[in-house]
Amino acid sequence: MNAGYAQRFERRPEFELWGSLAKEVVDASAIRQRSLDDLKIIQISDVFAGPDEIFIGFGKPNAYLVVPDGKGGYQKFAGKSLKRAPSRIEDTRGFVQSGVLIRFRNLPEGAAEALRIAMQVHNNIKYWTCLNAILRVMAYAGFSSSGRALTSRYMPHSFMHALHKEGLFFNGQRVHFDVVRTTPEPLQRYAAQVSRAEFLTLCRHADRSAAGLAKKNKVAGWFYGLARAPFSYFASSRSAPAVKVPVAPALPADVEYQGGFDIRVTGASMLVAFLRQFWGPHAFFEGRQQRVDIGAFLTEDMKPFPKPRPDFVTRLKKRLLFSPLVVRGIRYLLASEFISVGERRECDVYDMLRTHCDKRAPNKYNLVLTTESIIVARINVGAKIVDWILAKHVLMSGYHPHVRFAGEIWKDADGVIHVNRNSGTYQPSEAQLQAAVEFLRALFPNLKVVVDEAL
């Protein structure tokens, strides 16, 4: 029986490669990352509470299967791409490569033994990709998909997409799974890096051979350093640093939390899905509910850019940069559709908010309240100018005719939800801020929501 997680992790929807949505990703990126040569590794016990988990790991670019060894530890099955070396069964010694883990939750007793037998059958055999090697093991043990055969899949992004669209089965029974992200990279960017690493396998090994020659010969070393410099700079500039940040405490388990929140996330065009790999996964999260009437708290519609005599910058935003036509065009690309995450409770909404830490991990969100919905968009995603454009209140509202409030919202390390009225576009008053907080308190009676006057 799975013992669960070793510590408190937040959960939220994230986009995987090319924009498909993983409706719930366990964010374990704050655990300790250790360096081993050019790899990042993690201790299994930092993620999982017990020694009985079964999971697939996606490193860069290695894929591996981890199964309990039956003796209180874990063993790993991994192959080498392009048939460079035979597959191997190894003792993990409690450590695996960091990345994205697919943790199976409801496997019956006997699944681990079936996998151990299949690992022995497929041990010491060469395969075209490491993923195909472990999928052949799983197929032999009794796993299947409702679409293509597992043995016909070779690339990580194809398998990840199939997991969410087609499901996974063990002896005919659907397998439930968690997606666990231990890397600080957003899921979509990390998936792109894994695919790129798979594609460049030959180049990587040629680079290692050249590096070995460079160590032996000074002239070769000079040319190698000159040729490698641009690629090293690009790689370092694209990697997110591993930052230890606080995680807000879990809410009490013995409380009956209010439900009825229909959560949706904006999908994007293929172009924007591609660009998200570079500028970060900007998206709008929208919640709708029928339980609390916002009109009982906020009665007046707010207009964007309300100053009667706006300055030059405001006129530029209103008439050009964020005119209705431009906003419509950006939303057509950025929010081409809304993808339902399903009905959630207030404790789930609490978990979706990242914990904010001013210095180490700024995680504030812009907030828009309309008569129909609550909309939030993360402010600090990646590139500053892109963040400034794609999280604007007027872009979030889409010039909705019944905006009742706009400001910022965030969750601190103690789990307190802060709201301020920082919106240059809508410019709410102190009274409107107080009313908005009262509305949110009525909507989330088991969360602590406070007014924050700091702008």
C-alpha positions in Angstrom: 0.0 0.0 0.0 1.4 3.4 -0.9 2.4 5.4 2.1 2.1 8.8 0.3 4.4 11.7 0.3 7.2 12.5 2.7 6.3 16.2 3.0 3.8 18.8 2.1 3.6 19.7 -1.6 1.4 22.0 -3.5 -0.6 20.8 -6.5 -1.8 22.7 -9.6 -2.5 22.3 -13.3 0.4 22.7 -15.6 0.9 22.5 -19.4 3.0 19.7 -20.9 4.7 19.7 -24.3 2.7 21.5 -27.0 0.1 22.7 -24.6 -1.7 19.6 -23.4 -2.9 20.1 -19.8 -1.9 18.0 -16.9 -4.8 18.8 -14.6 -2.8 18.2 -11.4 0.9 18.3 -11.0 2.6 17.7 -7.6 5.1 20.5 -7.2 8.1 18.9 -5.4 10.6 21.3 -6.8 11.7 22.6 -3.4 13.4 19.4 -2.3 17.1 19.2 -2.3 18.9 18.6 -5.6 22.3 17.0 -5.6 24.8 17.1 -8.4 26.4 13.9 -9.8 28.7 14.6 -12.8 26.3 16.5 -15.2 23.1 15.1 -13.6 20.8 16.3 -10.9 19.7 13.6 -8.5 17.2 13.5 -5.6 16.7 11.2 -2.6 13.6 9.1 -3.0 12.7 9.5 0.7 12.6 13.3 0.2 9.6 12.7 -2.0 7.8 9.5 -0.9 7.1 8.4 2.6 7.5 4.6 2.1 9.6 2.0 0.2 6.6 0.6 -1.8 6.2 3.2 -4.6 6.3 2.3 -8.3 7.1 5.1 -10.7 8.6 6.1 -14.0 11.2 8.9 -14.0 12.0 11.3 -16.8 15.5 12.8 -16.5 17.4 14.7 -19.2 17.3 12.6 -21.3 17.1 9.3 -19.3 13.9 7.5 -18.6 13.9 4.8 -15.9 11.5 2.5 -14.0 11.7 2.2 -10.2 10.2 -0.7 -8.4 10.4 -1.9 -4.7 13.1 -4.6 -4.5 11.1 -6.6 -1.9 13.7 -6.1 0.7 12.9 -2.5 1.8 14.7 -0.7 -0.9 14.3 0.2 -4.6 15.7 -1.1 -7.8 15.8 0.6 -11.2 15.5 -0.6 -14.7 17.0 1.7 -17.4 18.2 1.3 -21.0 20.5 3.3 -23.3 19.2 5.0 -26.4 20.3 4.1 -29.9 21.3 0.6 -28.7 24.6 2.1 -27.3 24.6 -0.4 -24.4 22.3 -3.1 -22.9 19.6 -2.4 -20.4 20.5 -2.8 -16.7 18.8 -3.5 -13.4 20.5 -1.4 -10.7 20.1 -0.8 -6.9 19.1 2.9 -6.7 20.8 3.2 -3.2 17.9 5.6 -2.4 18.7 8.1 -5.2 17.3 8.7 -8.7 17.7 11.4 -11.3 15.6 14.5 -10.8 12.9 15.5 -13.3 9.3 14.4 -13.7 8.0 11.3 -12.0 4.9 9.3 -12.9 3.8 7.7 -9.7 1.2 4.9 -9.9 -1.3 5.0 -7.1 -3.7 2.1 -7.2 -1.7 -0.9 -8.4 -2.7 -4.2 -6.8 -0.5 -6.5 -4.8 1.5 -8.5 -7.2 2.2 -5.6 -9.6 5.7 -5.1 -8.2 6.6 -8.8 -8.5 5.3 -8.9 -12.1 7.5 -5.9 -12.9 10.5 -7.4 -11.3 10.0 -10.6 -13.3 9.6 -8.5 -16.5 12.8 -6.6 -15.7 14.8 -9.8 -15.5 13.4 -10.9 -18.9 14.4 -7.7 -20.6 17.7 -7.2 -18.7 20.9 -7.0 -20.7 19.1 -6.2 -24.1 19.7 -3.2 -26.3 16.9 -0.9 -27.2 16.4 2.1 -29.5 15.3 4.4 -26.6 15.4 4.2 -22.8 11.6 4.8 -22.7 10.9 2.0 -25.1 13.0 -0.3 -22.9 10.9 0.4 -19.8 7.6 0.3 -21.7 8.5 -3.2 -23.0 9.0 -4.2 -19.4 5.6 -2.8 -18.4 3.8 -4.4 -21.3 5.3 -7.8 -20.4 4.1 -7.3 -16.8 0.5 -6.6 -17.9 0.3 -2.9 -18.6 -1.5 -1.5 -21.6 -3.0 1.6 -23.2 -6.3 2.2 -24.9 -4.5 3.6 -27.9 -1.2 2.4 -29.4 0.6 -0.5 -27.9 3.1 0.6 -25.3 5.9 -1.3 -27.1 5.4 1.0 -30.2 6.2 4.2 -28.2 9.7 5.6 -28.2 9.6 9.3 -27.2 8.8 10.8 -23.8 6.5 13.5 -25.0 4.4 11.0 -27.0 4.0 8.8 -24.0 3.2 11.7 -21.7 0.5 12.9 -24.1 -0.9 9.4 -24.4 -1.1 9.0 -20.6 -3.4 11.9 -20.3 -5.5 11.2 -23.4 -5.6 7.4 -23.5 -4.9 6.3 -20.0 -3.0 3.4 -18.7 -4.2 0.0 -17.6 -2.9 -3.0 -15.6 -4.5 -6.3 -16.3 -7.5 -4.4 -17.7 -8.0 -2.1 -14.7 -7.4 1.6 -15.1 -4.3 2.9 -13.4 -4.5 6.2 -11.5 -1.3 8.2 -11.3 0.3 11.4 -10.0 2.6 13.6 -12.1 5.4 14.8 -9.7 7.7 17.6 -10.8 11.0 17.6 -8.8 12.7 20.0 -11.2 12.3 23.8 -10.8 11.6 24.0 -14.6 7.9 24.4 -15.6 6.6 21.1 -16.9 6.3 22.3 -20.5 9.8 23.7 -20.7 11.2 20.6 -19.0 9.4 18.3 -21.5 10.9 20.3 -24.4 14.4 20.0 -22.9 13.9 16.2 -22.5 12.9 15.9 -26.1 15.7 18.1 -27.3 18.2 16.0 -25.3 16.8 12.8 -26.9 17.2 14.3 -30.3 20.8 15.4 -29.7 22.0 12.2 -28.2 24.6 11.7 -30.9 25.8 15.3 -30.6 26.1 14.9 -26.8 28.3 11.9 -27.1 30.4 13.5 -29.7 30.8 16.4 -27.3 32.0 14.1 -24.6 34.6 12.6 -26.9 35.7 16.1 -27.9 35.9 17.1 -24.2 38.1 14.1 -23.5 40.5 15.1 -26.3 40.5 18.7 -25.0 41.8 17.6 -21.6 44.7 15.9 -23.3 45.7 18.5 -25.8 45.9 22.3 -25.1 45.3 23.4 -28.7 42.3 21.1 -29.0 41.1 22.4 -25.6 41.2 26.0 -26.9 39.2 25.2 -30.0 36.7 23.1 -27.9 36.2 26.0 -25.5 35.7 28.5 -28.3 33.1 26.2 -30.0 31.3 25.3 -26.8 31.0 28.8 -25.3 27.8 29.9 -27.1 26.0 26.7 -26.3 27.1 26.7 -22.6 25.8 30.3 -22.3 22.5 29.4 -23.9 22.0 26.3 -21.7 22.7 28.2 -18.5 20.5 31.1 -19.4 17.5 28.8 -20.1 17.8 26.8 -16.8 15.8 27.8 -13.8 17.8 27.8 -10.6 16.9 25.4 -7.8 15.7 27.7 -5.0 14.7 26.5 -1.6 11.4 28.3 -0.9 8.9 27.9 1.9 5.7 26.1 1.3 2.5 27.2 3.1 1.2 24.7 5.6 -1.6 22.3 4.7 -5.1 23.2 5.7 -6.7 21.1 8.5 -8.0 17.7 7.2 -11.0 17.6 9.5 -12.8 20.5 7.9 -15.7 20.3 5.5 -14.5 22.7 2.8 -16.9 24.5 0.4 -17.0 23.1 -3.1 -18.7 24.1 -6.3 -15.8 26.0 -7.9 -15.6 25.2 -11.6 -12.0 25.8 -12.6 -10.8 26.5 -16.1 -7.4 27.2 -17.6 -6.7 29.0 -20.8 -5.3 26.9 -23.6 -3.2 28.5 -26.3 -2.4 28.4 -30.0 0.4 26.2 -31.2 2.6 29.3 -31.7 2.1 30.4 -28.1 2.6 26.8 -26.8 6.0 26.8 -28.5 6.9 30.3 -27.2 6.0 29.2 -23.6 9.2 27.1 -23.6 11.2 30.4 -23.7 9.1 33.0 -21.8 7.2 30.7 -19.4 3.7 29.2 -19.1 1.5 32.3 -19.0 -2.2 31.3 -18.5 -5.4 32.7 -17.0 -7.1 30.6 -14.3 -10.8 31.2 -14.1 -13.2 30.1 -11.4 -17.0 30.2 -11.6 -19.5 29.5 -8.8 -23.1 30.0 -8.0 -23.0 30.0 -4.2 -22.1 33.7 -3.3 -23.5 36.7 -5.3 -20.7 39.3 -5.8 -23.4 41.9 -6.2 -24.1 41.8 -2.5 -20.6 43.1 -1.9 -19.5 45.1 -5.1 -22.4 46.8 -6.9 -20.7 49.1 -9.4 -19.0 48.2 -12.7 -15.5 49.5 -13.1 -14.2 51.0 -16.3 -10.6 50.6 -17.5 -8.5 53.8 -17.6 -11.0 55.9 -15.7 -9.0 59.1 -15.4 -10.8 62.0 -17.2 -7.5 63.5 -18.2 -5.0 60.6 -18.6 -1.3 61.2 -19.1 0.6 60.3 -22.2 1.5 56.8 -21.1 -2.1 56.0 -20.1 -3.3 57.3 -23.5 -0.8 55.1 -25.2 -1.9 52.0 -23.4 -5.6 52.8 -23.9 -5.5 53.7 -27.6 -2.7 51.5 -28.8 -0.8 49.0 -26.6 -4.0 47.6 -24.9 -6.7 48.9 -27.1 -9.8 46.5 -27.5 -8.5 45.4 -30.9 -5.0 44.6 -29.6 -6.4 42.8 -26.5 -8.7 40.7 -28.7 -5.7 39.7 -30.9 -3.5 38.7 -27.9 -6.3 36.8 -26.3 -7.0 34.9 -29.5 -3.4 33.6 -29.3 -2.9 33.4 -25.6 -6.4 32.2 -24.6 -7.8 30.5 -27.7 -9.8 28.1 -25.5 -10.7 27.4 -21.9 -9.9 23.9 -20.6 -11.9 22.6 -17.7 -9.9 21.3 -14.7 -13.2 20.1 -13.1 -15.0 21.1 -9.9 -12.8 21.9 -7.0 -13.1 22.8 -3.3 -11.6 25.8 -1.6 -8.8 23.7 -0.2 -7.8 22.8 -3.8 -7.9 26.4 -4.8 -5.6 27.1 -1.8 -3.1 24.5 -3.1 -3.1 25.9 -6.6 -1.7 29.2 -5.4 2.0 29.2 -5.2 3.6 30.3 -1.9 4.9 33.8 -2.2 8.3 34.9 -0.9 9.4 38.4 -1.8 13.1 37.8 -2.2 13.5 34.1 -3.2 10.3 33.3 -5.0 7.9 36.2 -5.9 4.6 34.5 -6.6 2.0 37.2 -6.7 -1.0 37.0 -9.1 -3.1 39.7 -10.7 -6.8 39.3 -9.8 -9.9 40.4 -11.7 -13.4 39.9 -10.3 -16.4 40.1 -12.7 -20.1 39.3 -12.1 -19.4 35.9 -13.7 -16.0 34.7 -12.6 -12.7 35.1 -10.6 -9.7 35.4 -12.9 -6.0 35.2 -11.7 -2.8 35.3 -13.7 0.7 34.9 -12.2 2.8 38.0 -12.5 6.4 36.8 -12.2 6.8 33.9 -14.7 10.0 34.6 -16.6 10.8 37.4 -19.0 9.8 40.7 -17.4 8.5 42.5 -20.4 6.4 39.5 -21.4 5.1 39.2 -17.8 4.1 42.8 -17.9 2.2 42.4 -21.1 0.5 39.0 -20.6 -0.7 39.6 -17.0 -2.3 43.0 -17.5 -5.7 43.3 -15.9 -7.4 44.5 -19.0 -6.0 41.6 -20.9 -7.4 39.2 -18.3 -10.8 40.8 -18.3 -10.9 41.1 -22.1 -12.8 44.4 -21.6 -15.6 42.6 -19.8 -18.5 45.0 -19.2 -19.0 44.0 -15.6 -15.6 44.1 -13.9 -16.2 44.7 -10.2 -12.6 44.6 -8.8 -9.0 44.4 -9.9 -5.8 44.1 -7.9 -3.3 41.5 -6.7 -3.6 38.3 -4.6 -1.0 36.0 -3.0 -0.5 33.4 -0.4 2.2 33.9 2.2 4.4 31.2 4.0 1.8 31.0 6.8 -1.1 30.3 4.4 -2.7 33.7 4.7 -4.2 35.1 1.5 -3.4 38.8 0.8 -5.3 41.1 -1.5 -4.4 44.6 -2.5 -5.8 47.1 -5.0 -2.7 47.5 -7.2 -4.3 48.0 -10.6 -3.3 51.1 -12.7 -5.9 50.1 -15.3 -9.0 49.9 -13.1 -7.8 51.9 -10.0 -10.2 50.5 -7.3 -10.8 52.5 -4.1 -10.0 51.4 -0.5 -13.8 50.7 0.0 -13.9 48.5 -3.1 -10.8 46.6 -1.8 -12.5 46.0 1.5 -15.7 44.8 -0.2 -13.7 42.5 -2.5 -12.0 40.9 0.5 -15.4 40.5 2.2 -16.6 38.7 -0.9 -13.6 36.4 -0.9 -14.1 35.6 2.8 -17.7 34.6 2.1 -16.6 32.6 -0.9 -13.7 30.9 1.0 -14.9 30.8 4.7 -12.2 28.4 5.7 -9.3 30.4 4.4 -7.8 33.5 6.0 -8.1 36.4 3.6 -6.8 39.8 4.6 -6.6 43.4 3.2 -3.1 44.4 2.2 -2.6 48.1 1.6 1.0 47.8 0.3 1.2 48.8 -3.4 
